[in-house]
């Protein structure tokens, strides 16, 4: 009986080592590198620019110009919130959609969202509110197709005010989340 089991095991090993027959004449399609989308590989060569290469520097410079062009909606980087709220107001949805599209189309880009609050409330409360605002913006970008791994959210609380007067219009400037890209950090 042991001999039969050993023989069956040996046959199974030999069967697993056999090679498949080679078929000749299978057609090969040449898809040339020019037709490959960015990031694809053609014949083992990636079309994604290497870090530090001239192509990567040109791509990042073109992105920087787009992000800083006053005529571009992407030059606007702040989303403002109502008092004690982390809900993104309807007026900022087109801005959020534009930045989500930018991130979707550029998986190499990174964003830091800094949540802010006015100086009313305790320091701890304002840090938590700033984080909720940054996280709300991050969730909105992700729901619109941006990869969450591209986005980091942090709270500055009341530590980075745009305005220091004790007026409603000034406090409103400080209730915001700012979107910063890699070149701005």
C-alpha positions in Angstrom: 0.0 0.0 0.0 2.8 2.4 0.9 4.5 1.6 -2.4 1.3 2.5 -4.3 1.0 5.9 -2.5 4.7 6.7 -3.1 4.3 5.8 -6.8 1.1 8.0 -7.1 2.9 10.9 -5.5 5.9 10.5 -7.8 3.6 10.5 -10.9 1.8 13.6 -9.6 5.1 15.5 -9.2 6.2 14.4 -12.7 2.9 15.5 -14.2 3.2 18.9 -12.6 6.7 19.4 -14.1 5.6 18.7 -17.7 5.7 21.7 -20.0 2.8 22.8 -22.2 3.3 22.4 -26.0 4.6 25.4 -27.8 2.2 26.8 -30.4 3.9 28.5 -33.4 2.4 31.3 -35.5 0.5 33.2 -32.8 -0.1 36.8 -34.0 1.8 39.6 -32.2 0.3 43.1 -32.1 2.7 46.1 -32.1 1.1 48.9 -30.1 4.0 51.4 -30.2 4.9 53.6 -27.2 3.2 56.7 -28.7 -0.2 55.2 -28.2 0.4 54.2 -24.5 -1.2 56.2 -21.8 1.0 57.8 -19.1 2.0 55.2 -16.5 1.5 52.3 -18.9 4.3 50.0 -19.9 5.4 49.3 -23.4 7.8 46.5 -23.9 8.9 46.8 -20.3 9.5 50.6 -20.5 7.3 52.8 -18.4 6.0 56.1 -19.8 5.8 57.7 -16.3 8.6 60.3 -15.9 11.4 59.3 -13.5 11.6 61.3 -10.3 13.9 64.3 -10.9 13.8 63.9 -14.7 13.4 66.8 -17.0 10.0 65.5 -18.0 8.8 65.3 -14.4 10.1 68.9 -13.7 8.2 70.2 -16.8 5.0 68.4 -15.7 5.3 69.8 -12.1 6.1 73.3 -13.4 3.0 73.2 -15.7 0.9 72.1 -12.7 2.3 75.0 -10.6 1.5 77.5 -13.3 -2.1 76.2 -13.6 -2.5 76.3 -9.8 -1.2 79.9 -9.5 -2.9 81.4 -12.6 -5.4 83.9 -11.2 -7.7 83.1 -14.2 -7.9 79.4 -13.1 -10.4 78.3 -10.5 -7.6 76.2 -9.0 -5.8 79.3 -7.8 -8.5 79.6 -5.1 -7.6 77.3 -2.3 -9.8 78.2 0.7 -13.2 76.8 1.6 -15.0 78.9 4.2 -17.4 77.6 6.8 -20.3 78.9 8.9 -19.8 79.5 12.6 -19.3 76.2 14.5 -19.8 74.2 11.4 -17.9 71.7 9.2 -20.5 71.6 6.4 -19.1 72.7 3.0 -21.4 75.5 1.8 -23.0 75.1 -1.7 -21.1 78.1 -3.1 -17.8 76.1 -2.7 -18.9 72.9 -4.4 -17.5 74.0 -7.9 -14.2 74.8 -6.3 -14.0 71.4 -4.5 -15.0 69.7 -7.8 -12.3 71.5 -9.7 -9.6 70.4 -7.2 -10.9 66.8 -7.1 -10.7 66.7 -10.9 -7.1 68.1 -10.8 -6.1 65.4 -8.2 -7.9 62.6 -10.2 -6.0 63.5 -13.3 -2.7 63.8 -11.5 -2.1 60.9 -9.2 1.4 62.1 -8.5 0.2 65.3 -6.8 -0.2 65.6 -3.0 -2.4 68.0 -1.1 -2.3 69.1 2.6 -5.6 70.5 3.9 -5.2 72.8 6.9 -8.4 73.3 8.9 -8.8 76.6 10.8 -11.1 78.2 13.3 -11.7 81.7 14.6 -10.4 82.5 18.1 -13.8 82.1 19.9 -13.9 78.9 21.9 -11.2 77.0 23.8 -7.9 76.1 22.1 -8.8 72.4 22.3 -12.3 72.9 20.8 -10.9 75.0 17.9 -8.2 72.3 17.1 -11.0 69.7 17.0 -13.2 72.0 14.8 -10.3 72.7 12.5 -9.7 69.0 12.1 -13.4 68.3 11.4 -13.3 71.0 8.7 -10.1 69.6 7.1 -11.6 66.0 7.2 -14.9 67.2 5.7 -13.0 68.7 2.7 -10.9 65.6 2.4 -14.0 63.3 2.3 -15.7 65.6 -0.3 -12.6 65.4 -2.5 -12.5 61.6 -2.1 -16.2 61.3 -2.9 -15.5 63.2 -6.1 -12.8 60.7 -7.2 -9.5 62.0 -5.7 -7.4 59.3 -4.1 -7.4 59.6 -0.3 -3.7 58.7 -0.3 -3.0 62.0 -2.1 -4.5 64.0 0.7 -3.5 64.7 4.2 -5.6 66.7 6.7 -4.4 68.6 9.7 -5.8 71.2 12.1 -4.2 74.5 12.9 -7.1 75.6 15.1 -6.9 79.3 15.8 -3.1 79.4 15.3 -3.0 80.8 11.7 -5.6 83.6 11.5 -5.9 85.7 8.3 -7.4 88.5 10.3 -7.0 89.4 14.0 -9.8 92.0 14.5 -12.7 91.0 16.8 -15.4 91.5 14.2 -17.7 89.0 12.4 -16.2 89.7 9.0 -12.8 89.0 10.4 -13.9 85.8 12.2 -15.5 84.6 9.0 -12.1 84.8 7.2 -10.6 82.5 9.8 -13.3 79.8 9.6 -11.8 77.9 6.7 -9.9 75.0 5.3 -6.9 75.8 3.0 -5.7 73.4 0.3 -2.0 73.4 -0.2 -0.1 71.4 -2.9 3.4 70.0 -2.6 5.3 73.0 -4.0 3.7 75.2 -1.4 4.8 73.2 1.6 
